[in-house]
């Protein structure tokens, strides 16, 4: 017998298909039709539109965090790990641009809890990146405050670049990655500022 969890997962798969096909035009009516059910049955499983949006956000945020965590374990030093992590984020945007656009533009605008989920994802990513920076031999010694400021700055920068790139798909992903790495590793052309004593 099919469980409620299995049925919910099937409905999320249907919602994913509609969002990937329709992007911001995805609606509860289209999702219900895709799943072969009526809209009241869809509401029965998710409560309301916001409940479905939150479930979709959870699903994709968990997948993206998994990819980013794996990238942070890349061998080859700080540059290789940073490149792999930036590329993992942009690859997720490239593979499912409609899903990314739907979550970042539609769901975030319509549901305050989804907005919190997205902000929470960026913070979690920044926190995990900070731990990675503190463990980098090439950066030792680096204090906790500096690691967190740098990490959250990088996380926000990559997210902003991904948002921009979504509207400029003619730019190859590797070019965006290369430019972000160039910025992070001092090729911006403004010189290297004095960093002072690493923050505790």
Secondary structure as UniProt FT lines:
FT   HELIX           4..22
FT   HELIX           23..25
FT   HELIX           28..35
FT   HELIX           39..46
FT   HELIX           49..71
FT   TURN            72..73
FT   HELIX           78..95
FT   HELIX           97..101
FT   HELIX           102..107
FT   HELIX           108..110
FT   HELIX           112..134
FT   HELIX           137..139
FT   HELIX           144..166
FT   TURN            169..170
FT   HELIX           173..184
FT   TURN            185..186
//
